[in-house]
């Protein structure tokens, strides 16, 4: 095989690239025997999304694809390129003037042209796709003076293909029976699809398009307007711009450059107009009919042009001249270009600028003078994206009414800040070489804390405490509707019931006043408030506040999907609660934080409501409040020893002199295995946190709460790809003074995320007292069995029907159940038990069975015995 070629695709996290990359990688473009290296360039905030694209390409197992390199760095992306496909550009937003679009793209494509000039091979073939493609291509070509301008082209093949398809459908023939279609001019609504030289193969004979269609009025009217407006029609129909058809056209265009066009045929391509035989002004990128041989294009010559065609060609040329001169005016703001010369063409006067010099400097007045290259590209994109997001949020806010308007204003302030920080991300949030193990005294063993004992006045400490439960999640992953906190987990008690029982027991036992605060989301608030009425006579005050409501972002446009503030109908899935890191801002904005401080409360104990091990620990509380004022600990994170089941959990590290939470998403690929090691990183975050209320207030008012942004990609039911920007509550540890970790027993981490977890907490492994679960004293060793139930048990209702009663699991080490399996009453499981019913089989474990270190498979029915 030949040596691999290097192919760049920009805007690689977008929908066009997603449709394009598979075709390139499997050999549809550069040949079935041509290995290649794909370089994928996008702005820094899109790198997490790009990682998913890379994984999919790897999973395709394509033999020609030698390497995939995702990057946000121009020296990596443009190095030694053989082909560059420039898809990424600033799209035109609603209400955006065309001159503003041109200005933004002049800066972007100038910087990319300079990168090509500096890093790519001089033989590189460059295709510009990002709109306005013709003028973007011209700017890129002018900014790469060492690369021949003939190596640059822009995409009008999509228009060409659309035109061929329209004629073919009209004639009832295959699209490849239409040859020598021409698109003249600009890739815009002024383009001219010309059929005068087109050949249509009808029943084995080549005839003209006019003879084949037999409808001159259609060919000179609706046909032209349909092709011109096709892009807008696609957007109107699917709410997204063309992606599949654009990707196909890119493949066609680059394949023809690489392998040539058949003898006697030509295709449409935006190329440099200087020296053309059709009277089109020079110094433009204009779509012409071209033939290609040995990777070199030539104008198709000798085609007669009638008056009808001349008028259309001149009109689209005039638009391109205006675009070019607008772009040039932005260049002239920074550098003095020579005066333009006037050229005359077919009775129309056009203004034409000479080729740009290689010394063009910074283009955009808004950019600092020291910004260049990829930094300039990224900064222009950031500015425009922020401006567009601001405008869209203003539109959304204008649809809010009454109290909702005030709440949404605060929510959107937080979202704008998060979006701004998302766009400012310039690379990994941690440098691996700067990571250190935490100092010994920064993570205290729980036994040391407990050894201090409790003072007589522990009630005073309890009266300074607030319990906060994170209650924003739904039970959908376990097949339940409504808030997860309302799922029954033990003796008909829900997560919320157990929480209320725990706190009421504390208040009664110690004559204390510990309130419960629930952080709800818009998904859980209404249902939760209905249930709270049942606790009216319990000895526990219950408060609620809501997480923010943020708009999901279209992955392609980076704009909100929502069109108004409604939460039903088309808007049902366009909002999301932004992760539990939102607790700080939402708690502060609700006014509840101030109220609790005024009542003498000093600390909150925060945990997930589905962690049944997260109860108030008096020893940790005492440690908090007994510190001298100067060394008062503002943040405690409970950690516990990592097992192989917890290798992805976040861990505490020392970084820049502060304790910091390191999540697996922040770890460079090369160090993921090191991160998962239970020998180097021995602990993980339980998300049981003790935090100072006054410190939260201070940090919020100083706007100093700094948490790493989690980019969470999702696909909506209609297939739209979106991203959610989230934060994690524990990530703020680095912002607090005298932060501390406490290595607690595993019993304080008992989350119920699946029915496998539910089986454990419903079993006789645990005893229930005053809302708290503790490991049964009858179990001889303190470790929790490993339980893995198959897909037949995923939903709670299905799970419950498969157990007539919960098995005795006191002596169980490991249980795996797969397939159609049911359990009778009073079953006992010991040691390692594996039960597998293959597809079509069923296994009924008879009542009273005792399985110890057994593997059961096949087909076993109670009726068989």
N, C-alpha and C positions, 0 to 999 in steps of 0.2 A: 504494500500500500504506500501511497505518497505520504510525505510529511504532513502532519496536521496543519490546517490553516486556522488563523485566529479571527473570530467573528464577534463583533460587538453589537449588542442590542441595548439601546438606552430606553428609559422608561420601562424597565424590565419587570416591574411589579404590577404593571397595568394590564388591562384586559386584552388589548391588542397583542402585546407580547405573550400573554398566556396562551392565546390561540396560535401564535406564530412559532414559538420555540420548538414544539414537538416536530413540526414539518422540517425545520432547519436541521434539527439534531438527527433525524432519521434518514437524511440524505435527499430530500425532495428538491433542494435548492442547489447545492454545490456538487452533487453527484453521489451515486450509490457506493463509490469506492473512495470517497474523500473524507478522511478523518478530520475532526475539527475540535477546537477549544472554544467554548462559548464564554464570553465575558458579558456579564449582566450589570448594567450601571443604573442606579437610581439614587434619589436623594436619601440622606442618612436616615430620616425617620421611617423610610419604607424598607429598610434592611431586614427587620424581623419578618415582614411579609415575603420578602424575596427569598428568605431561607426556606419557606414552604415550597416556592417554585423550584428551588434547587433540589429539594428532597424528591419532588415529583419527577423531575428529569432523571435523577439517579435511579428512581424506582422503575423507570421505563426500560432500564437495562439495554440501552441502544449501543450497538457495537461500534458505531462511528464516533460516538461522543467520548472523547478522551478525558476531558476535564470541564467542570463548570465553575466559573469564578465570579461570585457576587461581590460587588464593590461600590463604594461611593467616592473612590479616589481616581482622578483622571490619569495619573501616571501609571496606574494599574490597568485601567479600562482601555486606554488608547495605545498602549505599548505594542509596537510591531504588528499592527492590524493589517489583515488582508482585505477585510470587508467591514464596513460600519453601517448599521441600520439605525438611524437616529429617529426613534419613535417619540421619545419624551419631549414635550414642549409645554408652554403655558397655554392651556385651553382657554377659549373665550368664554367668559362668564356672562350670565344675564346682566344686562345693564352696562356692560363693559364697552367702551369706545374702541373701534378697530385700531385707532392710532395707539391706544394704550396697550393693546394686545401686541402690536408690532414692536412697540418700545421694549416690552418685557422680553420678547423673543429675539430681538436684535442682540441684547446682552447675552442671552443664553447661547445662541448659535454662533456668535462671535467667539465666545469662550471655548465652545466645542471645536470650532474651526481651528483656533490656535492650538488646542490640544492635539488635533490631528496633525497639524504642521510640525509640532514639537516631537510627538512620540510615534506616530504611525509610519508604516512604510510609504514611500513616495508613489508606490503603485496601488495604494489602497483604493477600493471602489466604495464610494459613499452614497447611500440612499437616504434622503431626508423624507420623513413621513409626517412629522409633527407640523401642524398648521399654524400660520399660512405657509404651506410647504414650499411654494416657489420662491418666495422672498427669504424664508429661513435658509433655503439651500444656497441662494445667492450670497447671503451674508457669510455663511460657513465657508463657501468657496473663496470669497475675497479675503477671509481671515487665515487662509492656508496657502500663501503665495508659492510655496515650494512644491505643492501638489498640483498637477495639471487640472484646469477647470473642467476638462472633459471627463474627469474621474468623478465629478459630482452630478447627481441627478435627483429629481424629486418624483414622488409617486403620483402618477395620473393613471396608472394601470387599473386602479379600482374603477375609475370612470370608464375606461376602455372596456373592462369586463362587463360593467353594467350596461353599456351601450350594446355590446355583442349579445348579451342575454335578452335585452328588449326586442331586438330584431329577430333573434332565434325563436322566442316565444310567439311573436307575431306570425312567423312563418310555420310554426309547429315542427321545428327541427332542433337538432342538438346545437348547443352553443359553439362547439368547435367547428361547426360548418360555416361560421361567419369569420371571414378573414379581412385584414387590412382596414379595420376600423381606425378612425383617427380622432383623437381628442386634441384640439388646439387650445393653447393658452394656459389659463390659470386653473388651479384646482379650487374652483369656487363656483358660484352660481352664474358666472359669466362665461365659463368654459363653453367650447363649441364642439359637440359631438357631430362629426362630419361623415356621412355615408356615401358621398359622391364617388369615392374610389374603393368602396367596399365590395368584396366578392362574397356571394352567398351560394353555397352548394345545395342545390335543390334536386333531388333524385339523380345524383351523380353528375350534375352539370353546374358549372360556375356561371352565375348570372349576377347582374347588378342588384343592389339592395332595392332600387326603385322597381325593378322587374319582379323581384321576389315578393316584396311587400304589397305592391300594387295599391298604394295609398300615399301619394305624394304629400297630401295635406298633413297626414300624421307624421311623416318623416321630417317635415319642416316645422312642425308645431309641437304636438304633445310629446313626441319622442324626445325632442331636444329638452323640453322643460322637465320631463320625467327624469332624465339622466342628471340634469343640472340640480334638481331638488331632491335627489334620491337620499342623500345623506341626512337631510332634515326630516324626510319621511321615516327613515329608520329610527331616528331619535324619538320622534313623536310616538311611534308604535311600541318600541321596547324600552323607552326612557333612558336609553344608553346609546352612545355612538356605535357605528359599525365596528365590529371586532373580527368576527370570523371571515367576512368578505375582505376586510382590509388585510388580514394576515395572508389570505390566499393571494391577493394582488401583490403583496410584497414578495412572496415566494416566486410568483410568475416573473416579476420584474428582475429580481436578482438572478434567477435561473437563466433568463435570456441573456443577461450580461455575461454570465459565466460560460454558457454553452452556445450562445449565438441564436439567431433567428433562421428559420428555413429559407432557402433560396426563393426569391420573389415575394417574400412576405415582409411586412413591417409592423411594428407595434408602437404604442404611444408612450412617451417618456418625457418628463420635464428636464430639458438640457440647456446648456449655455447657448444663447441665441446668436452670438457673434459669428458672422460668416454664413448665416442661413440664406437659402435661395428664395425665401417667400416674403421678403420685404418686412419682416418683423423687426422692430427696433433691436439694436445690439445691447449688450450688457444686461440681459434679462435671463432668468431661468423660465423657459416657456415650453409648453408641451408641443412636441413635433412628432410626426411619423419618422421612425428611425429603423434602420436595419443594423444588425450587430454581428461582427465576426472577430474572432481572436480577442474578445473582451473590449473591442473598440466599436463605438457606434458611429454611424454616418447618417446624415439627413437623407430621407427618401427624396429623390430629386425628380423634376419633370412633371409634377402633378399640377394640372391646370386648376386655377382658382377662379370660380365665377363670382359675380358681384354679390350674390347672397352670402357666400362664404367669406368674401373679403370683409364685408361689414361686420360679421360675427367675430372674425379674427382680429380686426382692428379694435373692437369694443373690449375684448378680453385683454389685448395688449395694453390698452389705455389704463385699465385697472392695475395691471402689473407695474406699469411705469409709475403710477401714483403711489402704489405700495412701496416700490423701490425708493422713490424720492423721499417718502415719509421716513423710511428706515435710514436713508442717507442723512436726512436732517438731524437725526439723533446722533449719528456719527460726527457730523459737523459741529455739534454742540461741544464736543471734546477736542476734535482735531480739524484743522482747516483743509477740507478736500479741495482740489482744483475746481475752478468754475466749470459748470456743466456745459457741454456742447450740445447744440441742437441738431437733431437729425430729422429728415423729412421722409415720410413713408406713406405712399398712396394717398397723398393729399392731406394727411394728418400729421401735425407736428408733435414730436415726442421729445421729452427732456431725458438725456442719458448721461450717467456719471461714469468716469473711467474706473478702471480696476483699483480696488483699495490697495494702499501700500501695506507693507508688513509691519509698520510701526503703529498700528491703531492701538489706542489705549482704552482705558475704562470708558464705558458707554453711558451708564445710567447715572444721572445727576445725584440720585438718592444714595448711591453707594459710596462708601469711603474710598479714598484714592488708593489705599493699600490692598484693596480686595481685588483678586484676579482669578482667572482660570475657574476651576471647579467651585472655589469659594464664591466667586461672583454668580455663577449659575445657581448655586444653592441659595444665596442671599436674595436674588431676584425672585426665585420660587417662593421662598418663605414670606417675603413682603406681600406678594400677590395672593398667596394662599390665606394669609392672615386677614388681608383686606376683604377678600371674598367671603371668608367665614364670618367676619364681623357683620357684613351686609346681610348674609343669610340669617344670622341669629336675630338681627333687628327685625327682619320680616316675620320670623317665627314669634318673637315677643309681641309684635303688633296684633297677633291673633288671640293673645291671652286676655282673659276678662276677670275683673274683680280681684279677689284674693290671689288667684292663680298668677296674675301679672306680677305681683310683688315677689312671690316665691320663685317664679321663673327668672326674674331679673337677677336674684342672688345666685340661683343655679348656674345661669349662663355666665356670670362673672367668674365663677369657679371653673367652668368649662373653658372659657377663653384663656384663662391662665394655664390650664392643663394643655390646651392645644398649642399655645405659644411655646411652652416648654418642650412639647413633643417635636415641634419644628426646629427647636434649637439643638436637639440632640446631635452631637458631632462624632459619636463613636461609642465604644464600650464604656459603661458607667464605672468600671473598675479596671485598673491595670494589674494583671496577675502578679507581676513582680513586686507590687507594693502591698500585697496581702500578707498579713502576719497572724499568727495564732494570738488569741486574746491573752493578756497578762493573767497570771493565775488568780489574782485577787479580783478580777473583773467578772469571773463566773464562780459563784459560791456554791459549794455542795449543800443540798437541802438539809442534810443531817447537822451541819454546822449551824445553820439558821435555827433549826428546831431545838438544838442543845441549849440555846439561850433561855428556853422556857417562856412562860407567859406571865405578865404582870397581873396584879390583882385588878387593875383598872382597865382590862381589855375592852370593856364596854365603851370607854372613852374613845378607843381606837376605832371600834366598829361604827361609832357615831360620826366618824370622819369619812366613812366609806360609802361609795355608790357602786352597785353591781350593774354593769352594762352588758347586755347580750346582743350579739349581732343577729338580727332577725329579718334579714332582707331576702333570704333564699326561698325558693319554691320547692315542693316535693316531687317535681316532675321526673327527676332522675330515678326515683323509686316508684314511679307510676301513680303518684298521688296528685290530686289537685289542691291548690291553695298553699298556704305557708307550710314549710317543712316542720316548723315548730309545733304544728297541730297534729302530727302523726303520733299514734299510740306506740309507745316503746316498751312499756312494762306495766302489767296489771291494769290495762286500760288508761294508764297515765301517759299524757303527751310530754314532749320535751318541755313545753311551757309549764305544764302542771308540776313537773319535777323541780323546775327552777323556782317556782313560787313556794313550793313546800320547803326547799332548802333555806330560802331567805326567811320565811316565816319561822322556821325552827330556830334560826340564829336569833331573830328578834325576840322570840319568847324566852329562849334559854338564857340570854344575856341581858334581857330588858333593854334592847337596843333599837335603833331606828335606821336600819339599812334599807334604802329604797332600791327598787328595780327599775332600770331604764332599758327600754327596747328600742334599738335602732331599726326601724322598719324601712321597707322600700315601697315605692308606689305599687309594687306587685302584692305586698303582704299587709299593707296598712289597714285597709278596710276590714278584711276578715279577722285580723288580730284584734282590732278594737271591739268588734262584736263579742269575741270570746272573753275579753277582759272583764266584762260585766259579772262573770261568775266568781271573780276574786274580790268582789266588793267588801265582803266581810272577813277577808283574811288580814292578818297583821303584817301587811307589807304595802307600802305606797308604790304605785306603778305609774311611771311616766313613759311617754313615747315621743320620739321625733323621727322625722323622715330623712333618709338619704337623699342626696340630690337626684334629679332626673336629667340625664344627659342625652343628647341626640347621637344615635349611631351614625357613623361616617361612611359614605360611599368610598370604597377602597380606590376607585379610579379617579374620582374628582376631588376627594378629600373635602367634601361638603356634606352637610346634613342630609339624610334621606327624607326626614320629615318635611312636610309642606305647611303644617300648622300645629298648634299645641294639642290637638285632639289625641286621644289614646285608644280610639276604637276604629273599626273599619280598616282602611288602608294604612292607618297609623298605628295599628295594634302592636307591631313588633319593631318600631323605629326608635324606641327609647330604651335606655338601660340604666340600672344603678351602678355607679362607677367603682365598685370594689370597696372593701371595708376601710381602705385608707381615707375614704371620704368622711369618716367619722369626725375628724377634727373640725373641718369647715362646717359640716352640717350641724354638729353639736353646738358649735359657737353661734352659728346663724339662727338657730332655733330659739335662743334666749335661755334655754334650759341650763346651760353651763353657768351662766351668770347667776341664775336663781339658786342653783345648788351651792355655789361658792358663798352666796349671801346667807345660806342656811348653815354654814360652818363645815361643809363637806370639803375634803382636801384631796382625796384620791378616788379614781375609778378602777374597778377590776373588770377588764374587758375579756370576753371570750366568745367563741362560736356557740350558739345555742344548742348545736347538735353534739358538742363535746361533753359527754356525761361525766367526765372526770374533772371538769373545771368548776370546782366548788370553792367557796371562800376559805382560804387557808389562814388561820389565825397567826401562825408563826411568821409567815411572809408579811402579813399586815403589820405585825408588831415590829418586825425588822425595819419596815418602811418608816413608821411614825416615830421610832425611837432614835433615829439619826439626829445628830446635832444640826442646827440650822444651816451652818456654813457648808455642810457636806450632805445636805438633804438629797436623797436619791429621787430623781424626777421620773424614772422609767425603769421598770423591772420586766424582763422577758423571761418567762419560764421556758427552759429548754430541757430536753431529756436525751438519754443515750440513744444513738442511732442504731437501728437494725437494718438488715438487708431490705426490709419492707419500706424503709423510710429514706432511701438513698437520694430521692429527689427533693427532700425537704430542705428549706432554707436553714442556714447555719450562721452562727455569730463569728465574726472575724474582727481583727484590729486593723483599721485603715485610716491613714492620716491622723493618727493619735486618738481616734474615736472608735467605740464599739459600733459595728455596722452589721446589718443583716445582708447576707449574700444568698441570693436565690439562683437556682440552676439556670434561669433564663439569662442571667448576667455573665455566666461563665463562658469564656472562649472555648470553641469546639475542642481545641487541643488539650484542654484541661478538664473536660467533663468527667472522665474516668477518675481523675484525681479527686474531683469534688465529691464523687459518689463513694469514695473510699471511707470505710468505717474506722480506719486507723488514723488518717490525717484529720478528717473532719468528723469528730466523734459524737457531736450533738446536733439536734435540729430544733427548730422553733415550734412550740406547741400552739402558739397564738393565744396563750393565756398571758395577759399583760396587765401590769399595775402602773398607772400613769397619774402624774400630778395634774390636778385641774387648773391650778394657777399657771403652771408651765404651758399647758395647752393654750390658755388665754393669752399669755405673753407671746408665744410663737405665732399665733394667728394674727395678733395685732401688729406684729413686726413683719408679717408675710414671710416668715422664716421656716415654714414647714416644708422641708425638701424631701420628697419621696420619689424613687425611681418610677418611671412610667412603664406600665405593662401594656403592650399592644396585643390585644386579643382579637384575632380574626374570626369572623362568623359568616355563615351563609344563611340568608333569610329564606323563608319557604318558597318564595318566587324565584330563587336562584341568584339573587343579588348578593355580591360579596361586599361585606362591610367590615369595619374595624371598630373596636371599643377601646377607649383609653381608660385604664384603670390604675389604681395604686393600692398598696397593701399597708395595713395599719402598722405592722412591725417595722417597716422600712424607715419610719421616722425616728427610730432609736438614736440615730446619729445626731439629731437636732437637740436632744435633751441633755441636761447637765447630770454628771455622776450616774450615768446609766449603768445598769448591772444585769447580769444574767444569773439565774439560779437553776442549778441542775436538779430537777425534781424527779420523784419516782415516776415510773411509766404509768402508774395508776391515775395520774392527773391528765393523761392523754387517752381519752376513750371516745373517739369520734364515731358517729354512726352515719356513714356516707352511703352504705349499700345494705342490702338485706343480709349479706354475710356478717356485717357488723351487728345488725339487728338480732340475728340468731344468738350471737354471743351474749348480748346484754339481756335477752329474754330468758336465758338459760339459768341453770342452778350454779353456774360459775360465779354469779354475783348475787349478793343479798341487797335488799332495798330497805333503807331506813331513813325516814324524814327527808325523802326526795333524793338521797345520795346512794349511789351504787358502790359497794365495796366487794373486793374479791372474797369469795367464800373461804372461811377458815378451814373447811374440809378439803380444799385443794392443796396438795402436798408441795407444789412448787408455784412460784408467783407469776410465771410467764403466761401470757395469753395464747391460747391455741391459734394456729393459722387455719382460717376457714375460707374456702373458696366455693361459692355456689354458682352453678351455671346459669345460662340465660333464661331457663325455665323458671327461675326463682327471682328474676330481676324486680318485678313489680310486687309491691307489698301484698296485694290481694291474692296473686298467684302463689306467692311464698306461703301465706297463711293456710291456703287450701291443701298444701303438700305436707303439712305437719298436723296430725291429729292432736299431738301434744309435743312440746319442745323436748328433745332427747336429753338424757342425763349426759353431761359433758365434763364432769368433774375430773376425769382422768384422760381427757382427749389432748393429743398433741397436734394432730393435723387432720383436717377433713376436706376432701374434694368431692363435690357432687356435680355430675354432668348428665344432661338429658332428662327424660321423663321419669322422675323418681319421686316416690311418696314414702312417708314415714308413718307407721301406726303408733298407737299409744305406748308410752313407757319403754321406748327404745333407749338403749345405753350404748354410747360410743366411747371407745378407749384406744389410746395409742394413736396409730396412723390408720385412717379409714378412707378408702377411695371407692366411690360408687359411680360407675359409668354405664349409662344406658345408651346404646348406639341408636342411630336414627331408625325409627320404626319400632324400636324395642321399648319396653316399660319395665321398671323394677319397683315393686312394692315391698318395702321392708316391713315384715310382719310385726304386729304388736308384741311387746315384751322381748324383742330380739336384743341380743348383746353382741356387738361387733367389736372385736379387739384385734388391731393390726391385720385388717382384712382388706382385700381387693374384691369388689363385687362387680361383675359385668355380665352382659348378655340380656336375658329376658326372664324376669322373675315376677309372677303374679300370685297374689294371695290365693286366688281361686284354684291355682294349680296344686295346692297342698291339701 
